[in-house]
Amino acid sequence: MGRLTETDGAWTVRQGGRDRIWDAIEHHVNRWREHGAPELDQFTATPNGHTITWPGN
């Protein structure tokens, strides 16, 4: 379980439970930015819908 709160324009994430979901999200957003923030039309997804890749990924 987690919580995302905003106070005076600053966001705070509180994570709980076994999986560190927000850490994983930040990791992937940073990788996306490092690759030049490719447009959505450059993404492909696997048939199971759980993996998204883009050129240079």
PyMOL Python script that loads the backbone (N, CA, C, O; Angstrom):
from pymol import cmd

cmd.read_pdbstr("""\
ATOM      1  N   MET A   1       0.845  -1.175   0.000  1.00  0.00           N
ATOM      2  CA  MET A   1       0.000   0.000   0.000  1.00  0.00           C
ATOM      3  C   MET A   1       0.889   1.237   0.000  1.00  0.00           C
ATOM      4  O   MET A   1       1.971   1.230   0.588  1.00  0.00           O
ATOM      5  N   GLY A   2       0.446   2.263  -0.639  1.00  0.00           N
ATOM      6  CA  GLY A   2       1.209   3.493  -0.676  1.00  0.00           C
ATOM      7  C   GLY A   2       0.290   4.695  -0.710  1.00  0.00           C
ATOM      8  O   GLY A   2      -0.932   4.582  -0.810  1.00  0.00           O
ATOM      9  N   ARG A   3       0.928   5.854  -0.623  1.00  0.00           N
ATOM     10  CA  ARG A   3       0.142   7.075  -0.644  1.00  0.00           C
ATOM     11  C   ARG A   3       0.960   8.174  -1.307  1.00  0.00           C
ATOM     12  O   ARG A   3       2.163   8.284  -1.070  1.00  0.00           O
ATOM     13  N   LEU A   4       0.326   8.970  -2.119  1.00  0.00           N
ATOM     14  CA  LEU A   4       0.926  10.120  -2.767  1.00  0.00           C
ATOM     15  C   LEU A   4       0.176  11.351  -2.282  1.00  0.00           C
ATOM     16  O   LEU A   4      -1.038  11.453  -2.458  1.00  0.00           O
ATOM     17  N   THR A   5       0.904  12.291  -1.666  1.00  0.00           N
ATOM     18  CA  THR A   5       0.270  13.500  -1.153  1.00  0.00           C
ATOM     19  C   THR A   5       1.009  14.738  -1.655  1.00  0.00           C
ATOM     20  O   THR A   5       2.201  14.688  -1.959  1.00  0.00           O
ATOM     21  N   GLU A   6       0.280  15.842  -1.736  1.00  0.00           N
ATOM     22  CA  GLU A   6       0.842  17.111  -2.191  1.00  0.00           C
ATOM     23  C   GLU A   6       0.621  18.151  -1.108  1.00  0.00           C
ATOM     24  O   GLU A   6      -0.483  18.304  -0.585  1.00  0.00           O
ATOM     25  N   THR A   7       1.706  18.871  -0.777  1.00  0.00           N
ATOM     26  CA  THR A   7       1.635  19.949   0.192  1.00  0.00           C
ATOM     27  C   THR A   7       2.419  21.136  -0.353  1.00  0.00           C
ATOM     28  O   THR A   7       3.630  21.036  -0.549  1.00  0.00           O
ATOM     29  N   ASP A   8       1.762  22.231  -0.596  1.00  0.00           N
ATOM     30  CA  ASP A   8       2.415  23.446  -1.088  1.00  0.00           C
ATOM     31  C   ASP A   8       3.267  23.197  -2.331  1.00  0.00           C
ATOM     32  O   ASP A   8       4.363  23.744  -2.449  1.00  0.00           O
ATOM     33  N   GLY A   9       2.777  22.384  -3.248  1.00  0.00           N
ATOM     34  CA  GLY A   9       3.480  22.123  -4.503  1.00  0.00           C
ATOM     35  C   GLY A   9       4.549  21.051  -4.431  1.00  0.00           C
ATOM     36  O   GLY A   9       5.157  20.730  -5.452  1.00  0.00           O
ATOM     37  N   ALA A  10       4.796  20.490  -3.264  1.00  0.00           N
ATOM     38  CA  ALA A  10       5.781  19.415  -3.107  1.00  0.00           C
ATOM     39  C   ALA A  10       5.043  18.091  -2.935  1.00  0.00           C
ATOM     40  O   ALA A  10       4.100  17.990  -2.151  1.00  0.00           O
ATOM     41  N   TRP A  11       5.486  17.077  -3.680  1.00  0.00           N
ATOM     42  CA  TRP A  11       4.846  15.773  -3.633  1.00  0.00           C
ATOM     43  C   TRP A  11       5.656  14.816  -2.768  1.00  0.00           C
ATOM     44  O   TRP A  11       6.886  14.803  -2.826  1.00  0.00           O
ATOM     45  N   THR A  12       4.962  14.023  -1.970  1.00  0.00           N
ATOM     46  CA  THR A  12       5.596  13.026  -1.113  1.00  0.00           C
ATOM     47  C   THR A  12       4.956  11.673  -1.386  1.00  0.00           C
ATOM     48  O   THR A  12       3.733  11.547  -1.453  1.00  0.00           O
ATOM     49  N   VAL A  13       5.813  10.661  -1.544  1.00  0.00           N
ATOM     50  CA  VAL A  13       5.339   9.298  -1.755  1.00  0.00           C
ATOM     51  C   VAL A  13       5.668   8.482  -0.525  1.00  0.00           C
ATOM     52  O   VAL A  13       6.799   8.504  -0.038  1.00  0.00           O
ATOM     53  N   ARG A  14       4.692   7.770  -0.028  1.00  0.00           N
ATOM     54  CA  ARG A  14       4.913   6.854   1.086  1.00  0.00           C
ATOM     55  C   ARG A  14       4.641   5.446   0.569  1.00  0.00           C
ATOM     56  O   ARG A  14       3.543   5.147   0.101  1.00  0.00           O
ATOM     57  N   GLN A  15       5.641   4.598   0.656  1.00  0.00           N
ATOM     58  CA  GLN A  15       5.511   3.229   0.157  1.00  0.00           C
ATOM     59  C   GLN A  15       5.323   2.270   1.331  1.00  0.00           C
ATOM     60  O   GLN A  15       5.835   2.494   2.428  1.00  0.00           O
ATOM     61  N   GLY A  16       4.594   1.221   1.077  1.00  0.00           N
ATOM     62  CA  GLY A  16       4.417   0.178   2.075  1.00  0.00           C
ATOM     63  C   GLY A  16       4.269  -1.160   1.377  1.00  0.00           C
ATOM     64  O   GLY A  16       3.990  -1.215   0.180  1.00  0.00           O
ATOM     65  N   GLY A  17       4.449  -2.200   2.098  1.00  0.00           N
ATOM     66  CA  GLY A  17       4.318  -3.529   1.516  1.00  0.00           C
ATOM     67  C   GLY A  17       5.633  -4.060   0.966  1.00  0.00           C
ATOM     68  O   GLY A  17       6.675  -3.414   1.072  1.00  0.00           O
ATOM     69  N   ARG A  18       5.567  -5.226   0.389  1.00  0.00           N
ATOM     70  CA  ARG A  18       6.740  -5.950  -0.080  1.00  0.00           C
ATOM     71  C   ARG A  18       7.362  -5.327  -1.315  1.00  0.00           C
ATOM     72  O   ARG A  18       8.587  -5.239  -1.401  1.00  0.00           O
ATOM     73  N   ASP A  19       6.556  -4.891  -2.277  1.00  0.00           N
ATOM     74  CA  ASP A  19       7.058  -4.357  -3.542  1.00  0.00           C
ATOM     75  C   ASP A  19       7.217  -2.840  -3.462  1.00  0.00           C
ATOM     76  O   ASP A  19       6.332  -2.134  -2.980  1.00  0.00           O
ATOM     77  N   ARG A  20       8.361  -2.355  -3.942  1.00  0.00           N
ATOM     78  CA  ARG A  20       8.646  -0.917  -3.946  1.00  0.00           C
ATOM     79  C   ARG A  20       8.218  -0.356  -5.301  1.00  0.00           C
ATOM     80  O   ARG A  20       9.059  -0.057  -6.149  1.00  0.00           O
ATOM     81  N   ILE A  21       6.912  -0.216  -5.497  1.00  0.00           N
ATOM     82  CA  ILE A  21       6.356   0.154  -6.787  1.00  0.00           C
ATOM     83  C   ILE A  21       6.832   1.534  -7.228  1.00  0.00           C
ATOM     84  O   ILE A  21       7.190   1.704  -8.393  1.00  0.00           O
ATOM     85  N   TRP A  22       6.848   2.517  -6.347  1.00  0.00           N
ATOM     86  CA  TRP A  22       7.246   3.860  -6.757  1.00  0.00           C
ATOM     87  C   TRP A  22       8.708   3.884  -7.184  1.00  0.00           C
ATOM     88  O   TRP A  22       9.058   4.600  -8.122  1.00  0.00           O
ATOM     89  N   ASP A  23       9.570   3.117  -6.517  1.00  0.00           N
ATOM     90  CA  ASP A  23      10.974   3.038  -6.925  1.00  0.00           C
ATOM     91  C   ASP A  23      11.090   2.530  -8.359  1.00  0.00           C
ATOM     92  O   ASP A  23      11.888   3.044  -9.143  1.00  0.00           O
ATOM     93  N   ALA A  24      10.294   1.525  -8.697  1.00  0.00           N
ATOM     94  CA  ALA A  24      10.313   0.976 -10.059  1.00  0.00           C
ATOM     95  C   ALA A  24       9.806   2.005 -11.068  1.00  0.00           C
ATOM     96  O   ALA A  24      10.362   2.125 -12.160  1.00  0.00           O
ATOM     97  N   ILE A  25       8.767   2.740 -10.717  1.00  0.00           N
ATOM     98  CA  ILE A  25       8.229   3.768 -11.613  1.00  0.00           C
ATOM     99  C   ILE A  25       9.291   4.826 -11.874  1.00  0.00           C
ATOM    100  O   ILE A  25       9.533   5.183 -13.027  1.00  0.00           O
ATOM    101  N   GLU A  26       9.929   5.331 -10.825  1.00  0.00           N
ATOM    102  CA  GLU A  26      10.967   6.348 -10.990  1.00  0.00           C
ATOM    103  C   GLU A  26      12.119   5.841 -11.853  1.00  0.00           C
ATOM    104  O   GLU A  26      12.647   6.580 -12.684  1.00  0.00           O
ATOM    105  N   HIS A  27      12.505   4.589 -11.658  1.00  0.00           N
ATOM    106  CA  HIS A  27      13.579   3.998 -12.460  1.00  0.00           C
ATOM    107  C   HIS A  27      13.227   4.040 -13.943  1.00  0.00           C
ATOM    108  O   HIS A  27      14.048   4.446 -14.765  1.00  0.00           O
ATOM    109  N   HIS A  28      12.021   3.625 -14.286  1.00  0.00           N
ATOM    110  CA  HIS A  28      11.619   3.579 -15.688  1.00  0.00           C
ATOM    111  C   HIS A  28      11.400   4.970 -16.280  1.00  0.00           C
ATOM    112  O   HIS A  28      11.710   5.192 -17.451  1.00  0.00           O
ATOM    113  N   VAL A  29      10.879   5.897 -15.506  1.00  0.00           N
ATOM    114  CA  VAL A  29      10.716   7.273 -15.998  1.00  0.00           C
ATOM    115  C   VAL A  29      12.092   7.882 -16.271  1.00  0.00           C
ATOM    116  O   VAL A  29      12.279   8.559 -17.282  1.00  0.00           O
ATOM    117  N   ASN A  30      13.047   7.650 -15.383  1.00  0.00           N
ATOM    118  CA  ASN A  30      14.399   8.170 -15.603  1.00  0.00           C
ATOM    119  C   ASN A  30      15.034   7.567 -16.849  1.00  0.00           C
ATOM    120  O   ASN A  30      15.696   8.283 -17.601  1.00  0.00           O
ATOM    121  N   ARG A  31      14.852   6.273 -17.089  1.00  0.00           N
ATOM    122  CA  ARG A  31      15.375   5.631 -18.307  1.00  0.00           C
ATOM    123  C   ARG A  31      14.737   6.228 -19.547  1.00  0.00           C
ATOM    124  O   ARG A  31      15.418   6.482 -20.541  1.00  0.00           O
ATOM    125  N   TRP A  32      13.429   6.454 -19.492  1.00  0.00           N
ATOM    126  CA  TRP A  32      12.708   7.056 -20.616  1.00  0.00           C
ATOM    127  C   TRP A  32      13.274   8.440 -20.917  1.00  0.00           C
ATOM    128  O   TRP A  32      13.503   8.778 -22.079  1.00  0.00           O
ATOM    129  N   ARG A  33      13.503   9.243 -19.874  1.00  0.00           N
ATOM    130  CA  ARG A  33      14.078  10.580 -20.059  1.00  0.00           C
ATOM    131  C   ARG A  33      15.493  10.494 -20.625  1.00  0.00           C
ATOM    132  O   ARG A  33      15.852  11.285 -21.497  1.00  0.00           O
ATOM    133  N   GLU A  34      16.304   9.548 -20.144  1.00  0.00           N
ATOM    134  CA  GLU A  34      17.680   9.375 -20.632  1.00  0.00           C
ATOM    135  C   GLU A  34      17.709   9.048 -22.123  1.00  0.00           C
ATOM    136  O   GLU A  34      18.681   9.367 -22.807  1.00  0.00           O
ATOM    137  N   HIS A  35      16.652   8.413 -22.631  1.00  0.00           N
ATOM    138  CA  HIS A  35      16.559   8.058 -24.045  1.00  0.00           C
ATOM    139  C   HIS A  35      15.860   9.144 -24.858  1.00  0.00           C
ATOM    140  O   HIS A  35      15.406   8.889 -25.974  1.00  0.00           O
ATOM    141  N   GLY A  36      15.773  10.348 -24.307  1.00  0.00           N
ATOM    142  CA  GLY A  36      15.210  11.466 -25.043  1.00  0.00           C
ATOM    143  C   GLY A  36      13.702  11.567 -24.982  1.00  0.00           C
ATOM    144  O   GLY A  36      13.104  12.262 -25.803  1.00  0.00           O
ATOM    145  N   ALA A  37      13.065  10.893 -24.031  1.00  0.00           N
ATOM    146  CA  ALA A  37      11.610  10.928 -23.865  1.00  0.00           C
ATOM    147  C   ALA A  37      10.898  10.632 -25.184  1.00  0.00           C
ATOM    148  O   ALA A  37      10.169  11.483 -25.695  1.00  0.00           O
ATOM    149  N   PRO A  38      11.104   9.415 -25.747  1.00  0.00           N
ATOM    150  CA  PRO A  38      10.504   9.099 -27.042  1.00  0.00           C
ATOM    151  C   PRO A  38       8.979   9.216 -27.036  1.00  0.00           C
ATOM    152  O   PRO A  38       8.318   8.965 -26.028  1.00  0.00           O
ATOM    153  N   GLU A  39       8.446   9.608 -28.196  1.00  0.00           N
ATOM    154  CA  GLU A  39       6.995   9.736 -28.366  1.00  0.00           C
ATOM    155  C   GLU A  39       6.330   8.360 -28.278  1.00  0.00           C
ATOM    156  O   GLU A  39       6.972   7.336 -28.509  1.00  0.00           O
ATOM    157  N   LEU A  40       5.058   8.347 -27.947  1.00  0.00           N
ATOM    158  CA  LEU A  40       4.332   7.084 -27.785  1.00  0.00           C
ATOM    159  C   LEU A  40       4.312   6.239 -29.050  1.00  0.00           C
ATOM    160  O   LEU A  40       4.251   5.013 -28.963  1.00  0.00           O
ATOM    161  N   ASP A  41       4.362   6.866 -30.228  1.00  0.00           N
ATOM    162  CA  ASP A  41       4.324   6.068 -31.454  1.00  0.00           C
ATOM    163  C   ASP A  41       5.603   5.262 -31.660  1.00  0.00           C
ATOM    164  O   ASP A  41       5.655   4.426 -32.562  1.00  0.00           O
ATOM    165  N   GLN A  42       6.637   5.491 -30.848  1.00  0.00           N
ATOM    166  CA  GLN A  42       7.865   4.715 -30.929  1.00  0.00           C
ATOM    167  C   GLN A  42       7.851   3.506 -29.994  1.00  0.00           C
ATOM    168  O   GLN A  42       8.777   2.696 -30.029  1.00  0.00           O
ATOM    169  N   PHE A  43       6.841   3.372 -29.176  1.00  0.00           N
ATOM    170  CA  PHE A  43       6.748   2.270 -28.220  1.00  0.00           C
ATOM    171  C   PHE A  43       6.142   1.039 -28.867  1.00  0.00           C
ATOM    172  O   PHE A  43       5.290   1.141 -29.750  1.00  0.00           O
ATOM    173  N   THR A  44       6.582  -0.106 -28.428  1.00  0.00           N
ATOM    174  CA  THR A  44       5.926  -1.368 -28.784  1.00  0.00           C
ATOM    175  C   THR A  44       5.670  -2.131 -27.490  1.00  0.00           C
ATOM    176  O   THR A  44       6.409  -1.991 -26.516  1.00  0.00           O
ATOM    177  N   ALA A  45       4.636  -2.924 -27.494  1.00  0.00           N
ATOM    178  CA  ALA A  45       4.297  -3.705 -26.302  1.00  0.00           C
ATOM    179  C   ALA A  45       4.226  -5.179 -26.659  1.00  0.00           C
ATOM    180  O   ALA A  45       3.880  -5.543 -27.783  1.00  0.00           O
ATOM    181  N   THR A  46       4.555  -6.016 -25.695  1.00  0.00           N
ATOM    182  CA  THR A  46       4.484  -7.456 -25.906  1.00  0.00           C
ATOM    183  C   THR A  46       3.027  -7.907 -25.852  1.00  0.00           C
ATOM    184  O   THR A  46       2.174  -7.174 -25.353  1.00  0.00           O
ATOM    185  N   PRO A  47       2.733  -9.103 -26.360  1.00  0.00           N
ATOM    186  CA  PRO A  47       1.343  -9.580 -26.345  1.00  0.00           C
ATOM    187  C   PRO A  47       0.719  -9.649 -24.948  1.00  0.00           C
ATOM    188  O   PRO A  47      -0.493  -9.486 -24.807  1.00  0.00           O
ATOM    189  N   ASN A  48       1.535  -9.891 -23.914  1.00  0.00           N
ATOM    190  CA  ASN A  48       0.942  -9.972 -22.570  1.00  0.00           C
ATOM    191  C   ASN A  48       0.701  -8.601 -21.961  1.00  0.00           C
ATOM    192  O   ASN A  48       0.086  -8.495 -20.900  1.00  0.00           O
ATOM    193  N   GLY A  49       1.182  -7.537 -22.626  1.00  0.00           N
ATOM    194  CA  GLY A  49       0.912  -6.179 -22.204  1.00  0.00           C
ATOM    195  C   GLY A  49       1.681  -5.710 -20.972  1.00  0.00           C
ATOM    196  O   GLY A  49       1.433  -4.611 -20.477  1.00  0.00           O
ATOM    197  N   HIS A  50       2.609  -6.524 -20.469  1.00  0.00           N
ATOM    198  CA  HIS A  50       3.329  -6.165 -19.258  1.00  0.00           C
ATOM    199  C   HIS A  50       4.698  -5.553 -19.516  1.00  0.00           C
ATOM    200  O   HIS A  50       5.320  -5.022 -18.596  1.00  0.00           O
ATOM    201  N   THR A  51       5.173  -5.621 -20.746  1.00  0.00           N
ATOM    202  CA  THR A  51       6.497  -5.112 -21.065  1.00  0.00           C
ATOM    203  C   THR A  51       6.376  -4.071 -22.176  1.00  0.00           C
ATOM    204  O   THR A  51       5.748  -4.323 -23.204  1.00  0.00           O
ATOM    205  N   ILE A  52       6.970  -2.919 -21.968  1.00  0.00           N
ATOM    206  CA  ILE A  52       6.983  -1.877 -23.001  1.00  0.00           C
ATOM    207  C   ILE A  52       8.435  -1.564 -23.304  1.00  0.00           C
ATOM    208  O   ILE A  52       9.246  -1.368 -22.399  1.00  0.00           O
ATOM    209  N   THR A  53       8.752  -1.519 -24.580  1.00  0.00           N
ATOM    210  CA  THR A  53      10.107  -1.180 -24.994  1.00  0.00           C
ATOM    211  C   THR A  53      10.043  -0.084 -26.049  1.00  0.00           C
ATOM    212  O   THR A  53       8.997   0.150 -26.654  1.00  0.00           O
ATOM    213  N   TRP A  54      11.167   0.580 -26.262  1.00  0.00           N
ATOM    214  CA  TRP A  54      11.286   1.584 -27.308  1.00  0.00           C
ATOM    215  C   TRP A  54      12.688   1.508 -27.865  1.00  0.00           C
ATOM    216  O   TRP A  54      13.570   0.923 -27.236  1.00  0.00           O
ATOM    217  N   PRO A  55      12.916   2.090 -29.042  1.00  0.00           N
ATOM    218  CA  PRO A  55      14.254   2.031 -29.633  1.00  0.00           C
ATOM    219  C   PRO A  55      15.295   2.579 -28.658  1.00  0.00           C
ATOM    220  O   PRO A  55      15.077   3.603 -28.011  1.00  0.00           O
ATOM    221  N   GLY A  56      16.423   1.886 -28.564  1.00  0.00           N
ATOM    222  CA  GLY A  56      17.485   2.278 -27.660  1.00  0.00           C
ATOM    223  C   GLY A  56      17.270   1.812 -26.242  1.00  0.00           C
ATOM    224  O   GLY A  56      18.099   2.085 -25.374  1.00  0.00           O
ATOM    225  N   ASN A  57      16.197   1.126 -25.985  1.00  0.00           N
ATOM    226  CA  ASN A  57      15.866   0.649 -24.644  1.00  0.00           C
ATOM    227  C   ASN A  57      16.675  -0.574 -24.322  1.00  0.00           C
ATOM    228  O   ASN A  57      16.543  -1.132 -23.233  1.00  0.00           O
TER     229      ASN A  57
END
""", "prot")
cmd.dss("prot")
cmd.show_as("cartoon", "prot")
cmd.util.cbc("prot")
cmd.orient("prot")
